[in-house]
Amino acid sequence: MIHLELNDKEKEILTETLESYLSNLRYEIADTDSYDFRQQLKAKKAVLMKITAALEIE
C-alpha cells in the first residue's frame, strides 16, 4: 500500500482531475466497439473510482 500525503489544495486538484477524467472515460466506454478494450476501460474506471472514494474519506 502506498501512503500519499496531500495538502488541501493538492487533494482538491487531484479529485477534480480524477472526476473530469472519469466523466470523459464514461463516454469513451460507451463509444468503444471493441469488447476487450471496453473491459480494460471499465477496469481502469473501477480503480480510479476507488482512488476518488479514498480521497473523499480522508
N, C-alpha and C positions, 0 to 999 in steps of 0.2 A: 504494500500500500504506500502511496505517495502522500506526503503531507505538504500542502501548499499554503503559505501564509500570504494573504492579500489584505491591503487596506480597503477601506470602504469604497473609494473611487475605483480601484482596480477590480474589485468584486462587481461593482455596478457595470463597468465597461465589459467585463468578461460575460456577465449574464446577458447584457444587451446583444453582444456579438453572437452568443450561442442561440439566443431566441431568434435573431434575424436569420442565421444560417438554417435553423430548424424550419422556419417558415418557408424558405426557398427550397429546402430539401423535400418538404411535403409535395410541392409542385413537381419537382424532378421525379419523385417516386410515381406520382400519378401519370406523368407523361412518358415513362420508360416502358418500352415494349418488351425488353429482354427480361424474362423471369429471373434468371440468375443475378443480373445486375440489380433488379428491383429488390431482391432478397438482401444483397450486400448493402444497398442504401437503407433498407429497413433496419438492418443490424447496426449500422452507423447511427441512425436516428435513435435507436434504443440506448446506445451508450451515451450519446450527447444529452438525451433527456435525463439519464441517471446523474450525469455531472451537473446539469442545471438544477435538478432537485436537491443535490447535495449543497449547492451554493445557497439555496433558499433556506436550508435548515440552519446554517451557521450564521 
